[in-house]
Amino acid sequence: MSTPDDTDYAHRRTVNLVAAVTLLVLAIIVVVAMNMLDEQRRMQRCVDSGRRDCFAIPTPPVAQGVQR
């Protein structure tokens, strides 16, 4: 005798999709966090070495043809 298949494939597919999306979001968060930590470590290394040009200071754009 065989038992009837009680598996709800629609629910199973939905749960698997939610799990995959969750893992993808988690992986993106980890990559962004690692990049931020790497940038902070690079900046700290630059400052510790005594350099003055570690941070980019934004300057206002100069319009062409304007005399100062």
mmCIF file of the N, C-alpha and C atoms, coordinates in Angstrom:
data_MODEL
# 
_entry.id   MODEL 
# 
loop_
_atom_site.group_PDB 
_atom_site.id 
_atom_site.type_symbol 
_atom_site.label_atom_id 
_atom_site.label_alt_id 
_atom_site.label_comp_id 
_atom_site.label_asym_id 
_atom_site.label_entity_id 
_atom_site.label_seq_id 
_atom_site.pdbx_PDB_ins_code 
_atom_site.Cartn_x 
_atom_site.Cartn_y 
_atom_site.Cartn_z 
_atom_site.occupancy 
_atom_site.B_iso_or_equiv 
_atom_site.pdbx_formal_charge 
_atom_site.auth_seq_id 
_atom_site.auth_comp_id 
_atom_site.auth_asym_id 
_atom_site.auth_atom_id 
_atom_site.pdbx_PDB_model_num 
ATOM 1   N N  . MET A 1 1  ? 0.823  -1.179 0.000   1.00 0.00 ? 1  MET A N  1 
ATOM 2   C CA . MET A 1 1  ? 0.000  0.000  0.000   1.00 0.00 ? 1  MET A CA 1 
ATOM 3   C C  . MET A 1 1  ? 0.872  1.249  0.000   1.00 0.00 ? 1  MET A C  1 
ATOM 4   N N  . SER A 1 2  ? 0.450  2.210  -0.745  1.00 0.00 ? 2  SER A N  1 
ATOM 5   C CA . SER A 1 2  ? 1.175  3.472  -0.768  1.00 0.00 ? 2  SER A CA 1 
ATOM 6   C C  . SER A 1 2  ? 0.355  4.535  -0.039  1.00 0.00 ? 2  SER A C  1 
ATOM 7   N N  . THR A 1 3  ? 1.053  5.460  0.617   1.00 0.00 ? 3  THR A N  1 
ATOM 8   C CA . THR A 1 3  ? 0.368  6.521  1.341   1.00 0.00 ? 3  THR A CA 1 
ATOM 9   C C  . THR A 1 3  ? 0.194  7.704  0.403   1.00 0.00 ? 3  THR A C  1 
ATOM 10  N N  . PRO A 1 4  ? -0.891 8.423  0.537   1.00 0.00 ? 4  PRO A N  1 
ATOM 11  C CA . PRO A 1 4  ? -1.088 9.605  -0.325  1.00 0.00 ? 4  PRO A CA 1 
ATOM 12  C C  . PRO A 1 4  ? -0.064 10.689 0.013   1.00 0.00 ? 4  PRO A C  1 
ATOM 13  N N  . ASP A 1 5  ? 0.311  11.430 -1.005  1.00 0.00 ? 5  ASP A N  1 
ATOM 14  C CA . ASP A 1 5  ? 1.303  12.502 -0.832  1.00 0.00 ? 5  ASP A CA 1 
ATOM 15  C C  . ASP A 1 5  ? 0.603  13.744 -0.282  1.00 0.00 ? 5  ASP A C  1 
ATOM 16  N N  . ASP A 1 6  ? 0.935  14.089 0.959   1.00 0.00 ? 6  ASP A N  1 
ATOM 17  C CA . ASP A 1 6  ? 0.292  15.232 1.610   1.00 0.00 ? 6  ASP A CA 1 
ATOM 18  C C  . ASP A 1 6  ? 1.129  16.509 1.510   1.00 0.00 ? 6  ASP A C  1 
ATOM 19  N N  . THR A 1 7  ? 2.167  16.504 0.716   1.00 0.00 ? 7  THR A N  1 
ATOM 20  C CA . THR A 1 7  ? 3.064  17.654 0.628   1.00 0.00 ? 7  THR A CA 1 
ATOM 21  C C  . THR A 1 7  ? 2.361  18.813 -0.071  1.00 0.00 ? 7  THR A C  1 
ATOM 22  N N  . ASP A 1 8  ? 2.409  19.976 0.550   1.00 0.00 ? 8  ASP A N  1 
ATOM 23  C CA . ASP A 1 8  ? 1.845  21.194 -0.033  1.00 0.00 ? 8  ASP A CA 1 
ATOM 24  C C  . ASP A 1 8  ? 2.973  21.913 -0.787  1.00 0.00 ? 8  ASP A C  1 
ATOM 25  N N  . TYR A 1 9  ? 3.055  21.659 -2.076  1.00 0.00 ? 9  TYR A N  1 
ATOM 26  C CA . TYR A 1 9  ? 4.176  22.185 -2.855  1.00 0.00 ? 9  TYR A CA 1 
ATOM 27  C C  . TYR A 1 9  ? 4.126  23.702 -3.016  1.00 0.00 ? 9  TYR A C  1 
ATOM 28  N N  . ALA A 1 10 ? 2.976  24.280 -3.057  1.00 0.00 ? 10 ALA A N  1 
ATOM 29  C CA . ALA A 1 10 ? 2.878  25.741 -3.168  1.00 0.00 ? 10 ALA A CA 1 
ATOM 30  C C  . ALA A 1 10 ? 3.444  26.411 -1.922  1.00 0.00 ? 10 ALA A C  1 
ATOM 31  N N  . HIS A 1 11 ? 3.093  25.888 -0.755  1.00 0.00 ? 11 HIS A N  1 
ATOM 32  C CA . HIS A 1 11 ? 3.620  26.442 0.495   1.00 0.00 ? 11 HIS A CA 1 
ATOM 33  C C  . HIS A 1 11 ? 5.120  26.208 0.595   1.00 0.00 ? 11 HIS A C  1 
ATOM 34  N N  . ARG A 1 12 ? 5.542  25.045 0.198   1.00 0.00 ? 12 ARG A N  1 
ATOM 35  C CA . ARG A 1 12 ? 6.973  24.713 0.242   1.00 0.00 ? 12 ARG A CA 1 
ATOM 36  C C  . ARG A 1 12 ? 7.774  25.635 -0.672  1.00 0.00 ? 12 ARG A C  1 
ATOM 37  N N  . ARG A 1 13 ? 7.246  25.897 -1.866  1.00 0.00 ? 13 ARG A N  1 
ATOM 38  C CA . ARG A 1 13 ? 7.913  26.783 -2.814  1.00 0.00 ? 13 ARG A CA 1 
ATOM 39  C C  . ARG A 1 13 ? 7.991  28.206 -2.252  1.00 0.00 ? 13 ARG A C  1 
ATOM 40  N N  . THR A 1 14 ? 6.904  28.656 -1.606  1.00 0.00 ? 14 THR A N  1 
ATOM 41  C CA . THR A 1 14 ? 6.884  30.001 -1.020  1.00 0.00 ? 14 THR A CA 1 
ATOM 42  C C  . THR A 1 14 ? 7.913  30.118 0.106   1.00 0.00 ? 14 THR A C  1 
ATOM 43  N N  . VAL A 1 15 ? 7.970  29.122 0.950   1.00 0.00 ? 15 VAL A N  1 
ATOM 44  C CA . VAL A 1 15 ? 8.932  29.137 2.057   1.00 0.00 ? 15 VAL A CA 1 
ATOM 45  C C  . VAL A 1 15 ? 10.359 29.127 1.519   1.00 0.00 ? 15 VAL A C  1 
ATOM 46  N N  . ASN A 1 16 ? 10.628 28.336 0.494   1.00 0.00 ? 16 ASN A N  1 
ATOM 47  C CA . ASN A 1 16 ? 11.967 28.302 -0.102  1.00 0.00 ? 16 ASN A CA 1 
ATOM 48  C C  . ASN A 1 16 ? 12.329 29.640 -0.740  1.00 0.00 ? 16 ASN A C  1 
ATOM 49  N N  . LEU A 1 17 ? 11.358 30.280 -1.376  1.00 0.00 ? 17 LEU A N  1 
ATOM 50  C CA . LEU A 1 17 ? 11.607 31.588 -1.981  1.00 0.00 ? 17 LEU A CA 1 
ATOM 51  C C  . LEU A 1 17 ? 11.922 32.630 -0.912  1.00 0.00 ? 17 LEU A C  1 
ATOM 52  N N  . VAL A 1 18 ? 11.157 32.614 0.170   1.00 0.00 ? 18 VAL A N  1 
ATOM 53  C CA . VAL A 1 18 ? 11.411 33.558 1.279   1.00 0.00 ? 18 VAL A CA 1 
ATOM 54  C C  . VAL A 1 18 ? 12.791 33.306 1.879   1.00 0.00 ? 18 VAL A C  1 
ATOM 55  N N  . ALA A 1 19 ? 13.157 32.059 2.030   1.00 0.00 ? 19 ALA A N  1 
ATOM 56  C CA . ALA A 1 19 ? 14.479 31.728 2.578   1.00 0.00 ? 19 ALA A CA 1 
ATOM 57  C C  . ALA A 1 19 ? 15.587 32.206 1.645   1.00 0.00 ? 19 ALA A C  1 
ATOM 58  N N  . ALA A 1 20 ? 15.413 32.027 0.343   1.00 0.00 ? 20 ALA A N  1 
ATOM 59  C CA . ALA A 1 20 ? 16.427 32.460 -0.623  1.00 0.00 ? 20 ALA A CA 1 
ATOM 60  C C  . ALA A 1 20 ? 16.578 33.975 -0.622  1.00 0.00 ? 20 ALA A C  1 
ATOM 61  N N  . VAL A 1 21 ? 15.460 34.686 -0.584  1.00 0.00 ? 21 VAL A N  1 
ATOM 62  C CA . VAL A 1 21 ? 15.517 36.156 -0.545  1.00 0.00 ? 21 VAL A CA 1 
ATOM 63  C C  . VAL A 1 21 ? 16.179 36.624 0.744   1.00 0.00 ? 21 VAL A C  1 
ATOM 64  N N  . THR A 1 22 ? 15.853 35.993 1.858   1.00 0.00 ? 22 THR A N  1 
ATOM 65  C CA . THR A 1 22 ? 16.461 36.350 3.139   1.00 0.00 ? 22 THR A CA 1 
ATOM 66  C C  . THR A 1 22 ? 17.973 36.142 3.108   1.00 0.00 ? 22 THR A C  1 
ATOM 67  N N  . LEU A 1 23 ? 18.406 35.023 2.558   1.00 0.00 ? 23 LEU A N  1 
ATOM 68  C CA . LEU A 1 23 ? 19.851 34.766 2.456   1.00 0.00 ? 23 LEU A CA 1 
ATOM 69  C C  . LEU A 1 23 ? 20.537 35.766 1.533   1.00 0.00 ? 23 LEU A C  1 
ATOM 70  N N  . LEU A 1 24 ? 19.868 36.137 0.443   1.00 0.00 ? 24 LEU A N  1 
ATOM 71  C CA . LEU A 1 24 ? 20.442 37.127 -0.471  1.00 0.00 ? 24 LEU A CA 1 
ATOM 72  C C  . LEU A 1 24 ? 20.596 38.480 0.210   1.00 0.00 ? 24 LEU A C  1 
ATOM 73  N N  . VAL A 1 25 ? 19.576 38.906 0.939   1.00 0.00 ? 25 VAL A N  1 
ATOM 74  C CA . VAL A 1 25 ? 19.652 40.178 1.662   1.00 0.00 ? 25 VAL A CA 1 
ATOM 75  C C  . VAL A 1 25 ? 20.744 40.123 2.718   1.00 0.00 ? 25 VAL A C  1 
ATOM 76  N N  . LEU A 1 26 ? 20.841 39.027 3.423   1.00 0.00 ? 26 LEU A N  1 
ATOM 77  C CA . LEU A 1 26 ? 21.882 38.868 4.437   1.00 0.00 ? 26 LEU A CA 1 
ATOM 78  C C  . LEU A 1 26 ? 23.272 38.917 3.814   1.00 0.00 ? 26 LEU A C  1 
ATOM 79  N N  . ALA A 1 27 ? 23.451 38.287 2.664   1.00 0.00 ? 27 ALA A N  1 
ATOM 80  C CA . ALA A 1 27 ? 24.742 38.313 1.978   1.00 0.00 ? 27 ALA A CA 1 
ATOM 81  C C  . ALA A 1 27 ? 25.095 39.728 1.534   1.00 0.00 ? 27 ALA A C  1 
ATOM 82  N N  . ILE A 1 28 ? 24.117 40.480 1.045   1.00 0.00 ? 28 ILE A N  1 
ATOM 83  C CA . ILE A 1 28 ? 24.372 41.867 0.634   1.00 0.00 ? 28 ILE A CA 1 
ATOM 84  C C  . ILE A 1 28 ? 24.769 42.710 1.833   1.00 0.00 ? 28 ILE A C  1 
ATOM 85  N N  . ILE A 1 29 ? 24.099 42.518 2.963   1.00 0.00 ? 29 ILE A N  1 
ATOM 86  C CA . ILE A 1 29 ? 24.426 43.277 4.179   1.00 0.00 ? 29 ILE A CA 1 
ATOM 87  C C  . ILE A 1 29 ? 25.851 42.955 4.625   1.00 0.00 ? 29 ILE A C  1 
ATOM 88  N N  . VAL A 1 30 ? 26.235 41.696 4.574   1.00 0.00 ? 30 VAL A N  1 
ATOM 89  C CA . VAL A 1 30 ? 27.585 41.297 4.983   1.00 0.00 ? 30 VAL A CA 1 
ATOM 90  C C  . VAL A 1 30 ? 28.631 41.927 4.063   1.00 0.00 ? 30 VAL A C  1 
ATOM 91  N N  . VAL A 1 31 ? 28.386 41.927 2.760   1.00 0.00 ? 31 VAL A N  1 
ATOM 92  C CA . VAL A 1 31 ? 29.344 42.514 1.815   1.00 0.00 ? 31 VAL A CA 1 
ATOM 93  C C  . VAL A 1 31 ? 29.483 44.016 2.055   1.00 0.00 ? 31 VAL A C  1 
ATOM 94  N N  . VAL A 1 32 ? 28.375 44.711 2.262   1.00 0.00 ? 32 VAL A N  1 
ATOM 95  C CA . VAL A 1 32 ? 28.423 46.153 2.515   1.00 0.00 ? 32 VAL A CA 1 
ATOM 96  C C  . VAL A 1 32 ? 29.159 46.438 3.822   1.00 0.00 ? 32 VAL A C  1 
ATOM 97  N N  . ALA A 1 33 ? 28.889 45.656 4.860   1.00 0.00 ? 33 ALA A N  1 
ATOM 98  C CA . ALA A 1 33 ? 29.560 45.859 6.147   1.00 0.00 ? 33 ALA A CA 1 
ATOM 99  C C  . ALA A 1 33 ? 31.060 45.609 6.019   1.00 0.00 ? 33 ALA A C  1 
ATOM 100 N N  . MET A 1 34 ? 31.455 44.587 5.287   1.00 0.00 ? 34 MET A N  1 
ATOM 101 C CA . MET A 1 34 ? 32.886 44.305 5.108   1.00 0.00 ? 34 MET A CA 1 
ATOM 102 C C  . MET A 1 34 ? 33.567 45.430 4.334   1.00 0.00 ? 34 MET A C  1 
ATOM 103 N N  . ASN A 1 35 ? 32.898 45.977 3.332   1.00 0.00 ? 35 ASN A N  1 
ATOM 104 C CA . ASN A 1 35 ? 33.463 47.100 2.584   1.00 0.00 ? 35 ASN A CA 1 
ATOM 105 C C  . ASN A 1 35 ? 33.614 48.338 3.465   1.00 0.00 ? 35 ASN A C  1 
ATOM 106 N N  . MET A 1 36 ? 32.630 48.584 4.320   1.00 0.00 ? 36 MET A N  1 
ATOM 107 C CA . MET A 1 36 ? 32.726 49.729 5.229   1.00 0.00 ? 36 MET A CA 1 
ATOM 108 C C  . MET A 1 36 ? 33.879 49.543 6.213   1.00 0.00 ? 36 MET A C  1 
ATOM 109 N N  . LEU A 1 37 ? 34.029 48.346 6.757   1.00 0.00 ? 37 LEU A N  1 
ATOM 110 C CA . LEU A 1 37 ? 35.133 48.078 7.682   1.00 0.00 ? 37 LEU A CA 1 
ATOM 111 C C  . LEU A 1 37 ? 36.482 48.223 6.984   1.00 0.00 ? 37 LEU A C  1 
ATOM 112 N N  . ASP A 1 38 ? 36.571 47.761 5.750   1.00 0.00 ? 38 ASP A N  1 
ATOM 113 C CA . ASP A 1 38 ? 37.813 47.885 5.004   1.00 0.00 ? 38 ASP A CA 1 
ATOM 114 C C  . ASP A 1 38 ? 38.152 49.347 4.738   1.00 0.00 ? 38 ASP A C  1 
ATOM 115 N N  . GLU A 1 39 ? 37.145 50.145 4.405   1.00 0.00 ? 39 GLU A N  1 
ATOM 116 C CA . GLU A 1 39 ? 37.376 51.583 4.170   1.00 0.00 ? 39 GLU A CA 1 
ATOM 117 C C  . GLU A 1 39 ? 37.826 52.271 5.457   1.00 0.00 ? 39 GLU A C  1 
ATOM 118 N N  . GLN A 1 40 ? 37.196 51.936 6.582   1.00 0.00 ? 40 GLN A N  1 
ATOM 119 C CA . GLN A 1 40 ? 37.599 52.527 7.856   1.00 0.00 ? 40 GLN A CA 1 
ATOM 120 C C  . GLN A 1 40 ? 39.027 52.131 8.221   1.00 0.00 ? 40 GLN A C  1 
ATOM 121 N N  . ARG A 1 41 ? 39.377 50.880 7.976   1.00 0.00 ? 41 ARG A N  1 
ATOM 122 C CA . ARG A 1 41 ? 40.728 50.413 8.273   1.00 0.00 ? 41 ARG A CA 1 
ATOM 123 C C  . ARG A 1 41 ? 41.755 51.128 7.381   1.00 0.00 ? 41 ARG A C  1 
ATOM 124 N N  . ARG A 1 42 ? 41.392 51.341 6.118   1.00 0.00 ? 42 ARG A N  1 
ATOM 125 C CA . ARG A 1 42 ? 42.294 52.047 5.197   1.00 0.00 ? 42 ARG A CA 1 
ATOM 126 C C  . ARG A 1 42 ? 42.495 53.496 5.635   1.00 0.00 ? 42 ARG A C  1 
ATOM 127 N N  . MET A 1 43 ? 41.413 54.146 6.037   1.00 0.00 ? 43 MET A N  1 
ATOM 128 C CA . MET A 1 43 ? 41.512 55.531 6.508   1.00 0.00 ? 43 MET A CA 1 
ATOM 129 C C  . MET A 1 43 ? 42.338 55.613 7.794   1.00 0.00 ? 43 MET A C  1 
ATOM 130 N N  . GLN A 1 44 ? 42.124 54.686 8.711   1.00 0.00 ? 44 GLN A N  1 
ATOM 131 C CA . GLN A 1 44 ? 42.877 54.692 9.967   1.00 0.00 ? 44 GLN A CA 1 
ATOM 132 C C  . GLN A 1 44 ? 44.362 54.473 9.708   1.00 0.00 ? 44 GLN A C  1 
ATOM 133 N N  . ARG A 1 45 ? 44.682 53.584 8.796   1.00 0.00 ? 45 ARG A N  1 
ATOM 134 C CA . ARG A 1 45 ? 46.073 53.338 8.448   1.00 0.00 ? 45 ARG A CA 1 
ATOM 135 C C  . ARG A 1 45 ? 46.715 54.597 7.846   1.00 0.00 ? 45 ARG A C  1 
ATOM 136 N N  . CYS A 1 46 ? 45.951 55.314 7.023   1.00 0.00 ? 46 CYS A N  1 
ATOM 137 C CA . CYS A 1 46 ? 46.448 56.542 6.405   1.00 0.00 ? 46 CYS A CA 1 
ATOM 138 C C  . CYS A 1 46 ? 46.710 57.610 7.464   1.00 0.00 ? 46 CYS A C  1 
ATOM 139 N N  . VAL A 1 47 ? 45.762 57.786 8.393   1.00 0.00 ? 47 VAL A N  1 
ATOM 140 C CA . VAL A 1 47 ? 45.919 58.789 9.448   1.00 0.00 ? 47 VAL A CA 1 
ATOM 141 C C  . VAL A 1 47 ? 47.078 58.415 10.360  1.00 0.00 ? 47 VAL A C  1 
ATOM 142 N N  . ASP A 1 48 ? 47.195 57.141 10.700  1.00 0.00 ? 48 ASP A N  1 
ATOM 143 C CA . ASP A 1 48 ? 48.272 56.690 11.586  1.00 0.00 ? 48 ASP A CA 1 
ATOM 144 C C  . ASP A 1 48 ? 49.648 56.882 10.962  1.00 0.00 ? 48 ASP A C  1 
ATOM 145 N N  . SER A 1 49 ? 49.716 56.888 9.641   1.00 0.00 ? 49 SER A N  1 
ATOM 146 C CA . SER A 1 49 ? 51.008 57.075 8.989   1.00 0.00 ? 49 SER A CA 1 
ATOM 147 C C  . SER A 1 49 ? 51.421 58.548 8.935   1.00 0.00 ? 49 SER A C  1 
ATOM 148 N N  . GLY A 1 50 ? 50.514 59.447 9.352   1.00 0.00 ? 50 GLY A N  1 
ATOM 149 C CA . GLY A 1 50 ? 50.860 60.859 9.425   1.00 0.00 ? 50 GLY A CA 1 
ATOM 150 C C  . GLY A 1 50 ? 50.514 61.647 8.174   1.00 0.00 ? 50 GLY A C  1 
ATOM 151 N N  . ARG A 1 51 ? 49.836 61.050 7.242   1.00 0.00 ? 51 ARG A N  1 
ATOM 152 C CA . ARG A 1 51 ? 49.478 61.770 6.022   1.00 0.00 ? 51 ARG A CA 1 
ATOM 153 C C  . ARG A 1 51 ? 48.356 62.748 6.294   1.00 0.00 ? 51 ARG A C  1 
ATOM 154 N N  . ARG A 1 52 ? 48.297 63.804 5.491   1.00 0.00 ? 52 ARG A N  1 
ATOM 155 C CA . ARG A 1 52 ? 47.273 64.821 5.659   1.00 0.00 ? 52 ARG A CA 1 
ATOM 156 C C  . ARG A 1 52 ? 46.172 64.730 4.610   1.00 0.00 ? 52 ARG A C  1 
ATOM 157 N N  . ASP A 1 53 ? 46.400 63.983 3.558   1.00 0.00 ? 53 ASP A N  1 
ATOM 158 C CA . ASP A 1 53 ? 45.436 63.934 2.451   1.00 0.00 ? 53 ASP A CA 1 
ATOM 159 C C  . ASP A 1 53 ? 44.611 62.644 2.464   1.00 0.00 ? 53 ASP A C  1 
ATOM 160 N N  . CYS A 1 54 ? 44.247 62.183 3.634   1.00 0.00 ? 54 CYS A N  1 
ATOM 161 C CA . CYS A 1 54 ? 43.507 60.920 3.747   1.00 0.00 ? 54 CYS A CA 1 
ATOM 162 C C  . CYS A 1 54 ? 42.036 61.079 3.381   1.00 0.00 ? 54 CYS A C  1 
ATOM 163 N N  . PHE A 1 55 ? 41.452 62.218 3.681   1.00 0.00 ? 55 PHE A N  1 
ATOM 164 C CA . PHE A 1 55 ? 40.032 62.432 3.456   1.00 0.00 ? 55 PHE A CA 1 
ATOM 165 C C  . PHE A 1 55 ? 39.829 63.426 2.322   1.00 0.00 ? 55 PHE A C  1 
ATOM 166 N N  . ALA A 1 56 ? 38.880 63.121 1.463   1.00 0.00 ? 56 ALA A N  1 
ATOM 167 C CA . ALA A 1 56 ? 38.557 64.035 0.365   1.00 0.00 ? 56 ALA A CA 1 
ATOM 168 C C  . ALA A 1 56 ? 37.679 65.154 0.906   1.00 0.00 ? 56 ALA A C  1 
ATOM 169 N N  . ILE A 1 57 ? 38.095 66.391 0.685   1.00 0.00 ? 57 ILE A N  1 
ATOM 170 C CA . ILE A 1 57 ? 37.330 67.541 1.128   1.00 0.00 ? 57 ILE A CA 1 
ATOM 171 C C  . ILE A 1 57 ? 36.610 68.105 -0.090  1.00 0.00 ? 57 ILE A C  1 
ATOM 172 N N  . PRO A 1 58 ? 35.283 68.067 -0.079  1.00 0.00 ? 58 PRO A N  1 
ATOM 173 C CA . PRO A 1 58 ? 34.553 68.567 -1.248  1.00 0.00 ? 58 PRO A CA 1 
ATOM 174 C C  . PRO A 1 58 ? 34.686 70.078 -1.380  1.00 0.00 ? 58 PRO A C  1 
ATOM 175 N N  . THR A 1 59 ? 34.890 70.521 -2.591  1.00 0.00 ? 59 THR A N  1 
ATOM 176 C CA . THR A 1 59 ? 34.979 71.950 -2.884  1.00 0.00 ? 59 THR A CA 1 
ATOM 177 C C  . THR A 1 59 ? 33.860 72.310 -3.846  1.00 0.00 ? 59 THR A C  1 
ATOM 178 N N  . PRO A 1 60 ? 33.346 73.510 -3.748  1.00 0.00 ? 60 PRO A N  1 
ATOM 179 C CA . PRO A 1 60 ? 32.269 73.895 -4.664  1.00 0.00 ? 60 PRO A CA 1 
ATOM 180 C C  . PRO A 1 60 ? 32.797 73.975 -6.094  1.00 0.00 ? 60 PRO A C  1 
ATOM 181 N N  . PRO A 1 61 ? 31.982 73.620 -7.058  1.00 0.00 ? 61 PRO A N  1 
ATOM 182 C CA . PRO A 1 61 ? 32.445 73.680 -8.443  1.00 0.00 ? 61 PRO A CA 1 
ATOM 183 C C  . PRO A 1 61 ? 32.606 75.132 -8.884  1.00 0.00 ? 61 PRO A C  1 
ATOM 184 N N  . VAL A 1 62 ? 33.573 75.378 -9.733  1.00 0.00 ? 62 VAL A N  1 
ATOM 185 C CA . VAL A 1 62 ? 33.823 76.710 -10.254 1.00 0.00 ? 62 VAL A CA 1 
ATOM 186 C C  . VAL A 1 62 ? 33.216 76.784 -11.647 1.00 0.00 ? 62 VAL A C  1 
ATOM 187 N N  . ALA A 1 63 ? 32.388 77.802 -11.860 1.00 0.00 ? 63 ALA A N  1 
ATOM 188 C CA . ALA A 1 63 ? 31.769 77.977 -13.169 1.00 0.00 ? 63 ALA A CA 1 
ATOM 189 C C  . ALA A 1 63 ? 32.832 78.437 -14.171 1.00 0.00 ? 63 ALA A C  1 
ATOM 190 N N  . GLN A 1 64 ? 32.768 77.895 -15.364 1.00 0.00 ? 64 GLN A N  1 
ATOM 191 C CA . GLN A 1 64 ? 33.750 78.271 -16.379 1.00 0.00 ? 64 GLN A CA 1 
ATOM 192 C C  . GLN A 1 64 ? 33.419 79.668 -16.908 1.00 0.00 ? 64 GLN A C  1 
ATOM 193 N N  . GLY A 1 65 ? 34.459 80.428 -17.155 1.00 0.00 ? 65 GLY A N  1 
ATOM 194 C CA . GLY A 1 65 ? 34.302 81.773 -17.694 1.00 0.00 ? 65 GLY A CA 1 
ATOM 195 C C  . GLY A 1 65 ? 34.099 82.824 -16.619 1.00 0.00 ? 65 GLY A C  1 
ATOM 196 N N  . VAL A 1 66 ? 34.129 82.460 -15.362 1.00 0.00 ? 66 VAL A N  1 
ATOM 197 C CA . VAL A 1 66 ? 33.940 83.411 -14.263 1.00 0.00 ? 66 VAL A CA 1 
ATOM 198 C C  . VAL A 1 66 ? 35.310 83.814 -13.765 1.00 0.00 ? 66 VAL A C  1 
ATOM 199 N N  . GLN A 1 67 ? 35.579 85.117 -13.744 1.00 0.00 ? 67 GLN A N  1 
ATOM 200 C CA . GLN A 1 67 ? 36.855 85.624 -13.264 1.00 0.00 ? 67 GLN A CA 1 
ATOM 201 C C  . GLN A 1 67 ? 36.775 85.853 -11.774 1.00 0.00 ? 67 GLN A C  1 
ATOM 202 N N  . ARG A 1 68 ? 37.844 85.517 -11.102 1.00 0.00 ? 68 ARG A N  1 
ATOM 203 C CA . ARG A 1 68 ? 37.892 85.735 -9.647  1.00 0.00 ? 68 ARG A CA 1 
ATOM 204 C C  . ARG A 1 68 ? 38.813 86.859 -9.329  1.00 0.00 ? 68 ARG A C  1 
# 
